[in-house]
Amino acid sequence: MKKIPQTPFDVNQIRRDFPILSKKINGKPLIYFDNAATTQKSEKVIDAVCQYYKYDNANIHRGVHTLSETATAIYEKTREKVKTFLNAKESDEIIYVRGTTEAINLVANSYGRQFLEEGDEIILSEMEHHSNIVPWQQLCDEKKLKLRVIPINDKGELLLDEFEKLICPRTKFISIVYISNSLGTINPIKQIIHKAHEHEIPVLVDGAQSTSHMMVDVQDLDCDFYTISGHKLYGPTGIGVLYGKKHLLEKMPPYQGGGDMIRSVSFKKTTYNVLPNKFEAGTPNIAGVVGLGAAVDYINTIGLDVIAHYEHDLFKYATNTLSNIDGLKIIGTAADKTAVISFLCGDIHPHDIGTILDHNGIAIRAGHHCTQPLMERLGLTATARVSLAFYNTKSEIDYFAESIPNLFRIFS
Amino acid sequence: MSNLNDIYQEMILDHNKSPRNFKQMENPTQHLEGYNPLCGDKLTIYLCIKDDIIEDISFTGSGCAISKASASIMTDKLKGKTKLEAEAVFHAAHDMLTGKIKDKDDILKQGNLAALSGISQFPMRIKCATLAWHTLHAALNGAHQTISTE
């Protein structure tokens, strides 16, 4: 299914594919360690978007003219690509959305409103991103549902025993993150889904972070919904994917009304289109889809297994290097982790760490990472975060490590 | 290019390390919480105002070096000032932090506040520095609910 790379992984070659990586920041070579926020775009992705706007731009599913046919073909071909990428059964199960946030909102609004009733319970975890909390809270307020939260231990691992205790006859939905954007914890998603399905509870997997770091097979996971943000997968912003099992998507009402999602409209009655159009009201982000397709192609030419292997090696190197820095404390020490390292340096505030590292050309994230409940659980207001991608190198990590003593010197 | 020394001036680092008036006030006449939702930083400003004079001012909270130092410098500057004078200092500080005061002599005229002048070159950090000042301004104008930088 995934292509085997033609040549061994050569990070310097890879880096040349990303124009931004040759940029200087504050006079220093850019070291981009903020990949969990958004990833950089390869020339292939940028060119594909350019090419589309320059030579192929037209609306889809509407015109009978050649350009519209071309645009429609690219749009639907990408759906096939994503289907193969996730190993979904059918391309109808791939719904284009703006990103993970919209995907979760879609499921909460459509599935949640239709099938959950007063007193029902939804299970989330303590390490969720706000985007996997707030839509459910809004639904809970509206329908008088209850949110139940799987606690974590101090290392940042889910307490699976507690999870099992939370399951009850009123549990009607589970929505959970695969890889934590704040801690890098890889959750035992397959096990959680298996347990949930024993009780016939559908599970949404927030794949915002996981999709770029590991091979995901939605049929193997057996998840009911899976979400992707294109911009965290080396694609453009404003495009993402909701995967849903066909039998669930089919019984769900539309999320938004408008063009393309209807079969026929009259003032007496409107009938809805079939999947996937039912969930794609209005002119979509066609250029975004084109870019996403190019990103998937690009990843496939390298191979996600090769990427995962390289990144994990890099992650281990970074963890070792950072562990050896006096005064630096890693937050989140789960046994199964990848790509993300949150840390603190003494009592220096993460924002100050961020500003000072930026001065050395190093882009990291500082703050609560849109996971305030997790920060509260850990007794923190913020962390500094390094998040890696396959274009990062060990020498970048070394340079990062060499920048830390100066940080302590400034605040001594 | 912005210079790191512009933002992390010695005075800023000193006020961060040993913040002045960094304590909860026993019987304040006013107190108000300020919140920066972008970073989650919170601080509370306490005021003891008698006959329109700020007899005492203090703050508590957690935040970065910039927000803490800015609050500390602010309390130092305002103790003993009338409300009207405090209002004028607020506007001067605000103009300094948002880069509206550019002339070097004008900056130096502001005394300790001059230490805040470099922050305007770091747009992502301006709100860290203005948090204390906006909270103070709202407290002086009778606000009771937590104020937000957003």
Interface residues (C-beta under 8 A of the other chain):
Chain A: N26 G27 I348 H349 P350 H351 D352 T355 I356 H359 A366 G367 H368 Q372 M375 T381 A382 I410 F411
Chain B: M1 S2 L4 I7 Y8 L13 N16 K17 L38 C39 G40 D41 K42 S62 G63 C64 A65 I66 F122 M124 R125 C128
